[in-house]
Amino acid sequence: MFRIALVTLSLALAATAGAQSYGERTALPRGDCDRQCLESFVTAYVSALRARDPSRAPFAGNVRFTENSVEMPIGEGLWATVSAVEPADGMIAADTETGNAAWFGHAYEHDKLVFLAIRIKVDAGRITEAETVVSRRTGMPLIFGTGKEPHHPAWTQALTPEQRRPRPRLRAVADSYFNTVEYNDGQVFSHFKPDCSRLENGISTTAATGNTRSSASVAEGCEAQFKLGIYRINKQLRERRYPLIDVERGIVVATTFFDHANTFDEYKLTDGRTMKTLLKWPNSLTIMEAFKIVDGEIQTIEATFDYVPYGMHSPWAE
């Protein structure tokens, strides 16, 4: 009986020591694919996409693939229409603990510019998941750049131990950003660096660039915009997911839907100015968004998004 009790206690202690953090699937570090390894899988994916040939990338036989939150066979969607893409032009993030990696950049579809965000999962030397968001110019009002805006250099920089935060805190910081954007009424839940910047579909929306549709034409800076309540049209940000958290570089890659009910045609900012809604009917955006977090504060953001039917669900949501 005493021996059984010791074994039970040992198992309990082992389970406690390996208990996963909140929101994580497993407590066991993967360790089978380091940063360089994951980045090579991303490059292989983008190179295969450029060639329109999925056989050039190490996909698992049962790989799951989505484009703009629609599940389809690998090789469909942008895979069948892409005309050019350069792997080296993208921003890459990697999470060695979960085997997820991401790429943010742009491509060309029948020679027309599109913005592209990719999230892949690597397991046992194969890509088992591929989630993509493609932003296309379709004639609807949408933030859309030229592809010439550079990625912030901070994305490639490792943080010092003092600048880093643990995985749960990084996730919480990203979630606080979404809490601020949702029903944006001037209340700010996030902490931002004074020079916080944001790139959305290739446009700086926190610094004036001559684009009249940019939020920066109303106010510059991340926190200043939220304090004005520019994004009041966001009814809710739902099905939030955080598949990639890179502690070494302080990067979180998240996905969510922005729902715009558009029950009102205009709204007032906190300074009294009046804003008009661009679309006059309910719509949603599917978004993949990356956050660079230093000292627990958001330094820069990059997002790719496009319209989907109002209230659409993600195949990846649990």
Backbone hydrogen bonds, N-H to C=O, Kabsch-Sander energy under -0.5 kcal/mol:
donor,donor_aa,acceptor,acceptor_aa,energy
5,A,1,M,-2.2
6,L,2,F,-2.0
7,V,3,R,-2.3
8,T,4,I,-2.6
9,L,5,A,-2.4
10,S,6,L,-2.5
11,L,7,V,-2.4
12,A,8,T,-2.1
13,L,9,L,-2.6
14,A,10,S,-2.3
15,A,11,L,-2.4
16,T,12,A,-2.3
17,A,13,L,-2.5
18,G,14,A,-1.6
19,A,16,T,-1.2
24,E,21,S,-2.1
30,R,97,E,-0.6
31,G,96,T,-0.9
38,L,34,D,-2.8
39,E,35,R,-2.8
40,S,36,Q,-1.7
41,F,37,C,-1.4
42,V,38,L,-1.9
43,T,39,E,-2.3
44,A,40,S,-2.1
45,Y,41,F,-2.3
46,V,42,V,-2.6
47,S,43,T,-2.5
48,A,44,A,-2.3
49,L,45,Y,-2.4
50,R,46,V,-2.5
51,A,47,S,-1.5
52,R,49,L,-1.5
53,D,48,A,-2.5
56,R,53,D,-2.0
57,A,54,P,-1.8
59,F,57,A,-2.2
60,A,127,I,-2.6
63,V,60,A,-1.6
64,R,128,T,-2.1
66,T,130,A,-2.1
67,E,70,V,-2.1
68,N,132,T,-2.2
69,S,132,T,-0.6
70,V,67,E,-1.1
72,M,65,F,-2.2
76,E,73,P,-1.8
79,W,76,E,-1.4
80,A,77,G,-1.8
81,T,77,G,-0.5
81,T,78,L,-1.0
82,V,78,L,-2.3
83,S,108,Y,-3.8
84,A,108,Y,-1.5
86,E,106,H,-0.6
89,D,86,E,-1.6
90,G,87,P,-1.3
91,M,104,F,-2.9
93,A,102,A,-1.8
95,D,100,N,-3.0
96,T,94,A,-0.5
98,T,95,D,-0.5
99,G,95,D,-1.9
100,N,95,D,-1.0
101,A,120,I,-2.3
102,A,93,A,-2.6
103,W,118,I,-2.1
104,F,91,M,-2.3
105,G,116,L,-2.7
107,A,114,V,-2.6
108,Y,84,A,-2.6
109,E,112,K,-3.2
110,H,81,T,-1.3
110,H,108,Y,-0.5
112,K,109,E,-1.5
114,V,107,A,-2.5
115,F,135,S,-1.9
116,L,105,G,-2.7
117,A,133,V,-2.2
118,I,103,W,-2.6
119,R,131,E,-2.8
120,I,101,A,-2.9
121,K,129,E,-1.9
122,V,99,G,-3.0
123,D,126,R,-2.9
126,R,123,D,-1.2
127,I,58,P,-2.8
128,T,121,K,-2.3
128,T,126,R,-0.8
129,E,121,K,-1.2
130,A,64,R,-2.3
131,E,119,R,-3.3
132,T,66,T,-1.9
133,V,117,A,-2.3
135,S,115,F,-3.0
136,R,134,V,-0.6
138,T,136,R,-0.9
145,G,201,N,-2.7
146,T,202,G,-0.6
155,W,152,H,-1.6
156,T,153,P,-1.2
157,Q,154,A,-1.3
159,L,248,E,-2.8
163,Q,160,T,-0.7
164,R,160,T,-1.2
170,L,166,P,-2.2
171,R,167,R,-2.4
172,A,168,P,-2.0
173,V,169,R,-2.4
174,A,170,L,-2.1
175,D,171,R,-2.4
176,S,172,A,-2.1
177,Y,173,V,-1.4
178,F,174,A,-1.7
179,N,175,D,-2.4
180,T,176,S,-1.6
181,V,177,Y,-2.3
182,E,178,F,-2.5
183,Y,234,N,-2.9
184,N,181,V,-1.4
184,N,231,Y,-0.9
189,F,187,Q,-0.5
193,K,298,I,-2.6
196,C,193,K,-2.1
197,S,299,Q,-1.5
199,L,301,I,-2.4
200,E,198,R,-0.5
200,E,203,I,-3.0
201,N,303,A,-2.7
203,I,200,E,-1.7
205,T,198,R,-2.0
205,T,203,I,-0.6
206,T,198,R,-0.6
212,T,210,G,-0.7
214,S,211,N,-1.4
217,S,214,S,-1.8
218,V,215,S,-1.9
219,A,215,S,-1.9
221,G,206,T,-1.8
222,C,196,C,-0.6
225,Q,221,G,-1.5
226,F,222,C,-1.7
227,K,223,E,-2.3
228,L,224,A,-1.0
229,G,225,Q,-0.9
230,I,225,Q,-1.6
232,R,229,G,-1.1
234,N,231,Y,-1.8
235,K,233,I,-1.1
235,K,259,D,-2.3
236,Q,259,D,-0.9
238,R,236,Q,-0.6
238,R,257,F,-1.4
241,R,255,T,-2.5
244,L,253,V,-1.3
246,D,251,I,-3.5
247,V,245,I,-0.8
250,G,246,D,-1.3
251,I,246,D,-2.1
252,V,291,F,-2.0
253,V,244,L,-2.6
254,A,252,V,-0.5
254,A,289,E,-3.3
255,T,241,R,-2.0
256,T,287,I,-1.6
257,F,238,R,-1.8
258,F,285,L,-2.1
259,D,236,Q,-2.6
259,D,257,F,-0.6
260,H,258,F,-0.5
260,H,283,N,-3.0
261,A,259,D,-0.6
267,Y,275,M,-2.4
269,L,273,R,-3.3
270,T,228,L,-2.2
272,G,269,L,-1.9
275,M,267,Y,-3.6
277,T,265,D,-2.6
283,N,260,H,-2.1
284,S,308,V,-1.4
285,L,258,F,-2.0
286,T,306,D,-2.4
287,I,256,T,-2.4
287,I,285,L,-0.5
288,M,304,T,-2.3
289,E,254,A,-2.9
290,A,302,E,-3.4
291,F,252,V,-2.7
292,K,300,T,-2.6
293,I,250,G,-3.7
293,I,291,F,-0.6
294,V,292,K,-0.5
294,V,297,E,-2.8
295,D,163,Q,-2.0
296,G,163,Q,-0.5
297,E,294,V,-2.0
298,I,191,H,-2.7
299,Q,292,K,-3.3
300,T,292,K,-1.0
301,I,197,S,-1.6
302,E,290,A,-2.2
303,A,199,L,-2.7
304,T,288,M,-2.3
306,D,286,T,-1.4
308,V,284,S,-2.4
312,M,309,P,-1.9
317,A,314,S,-1.1
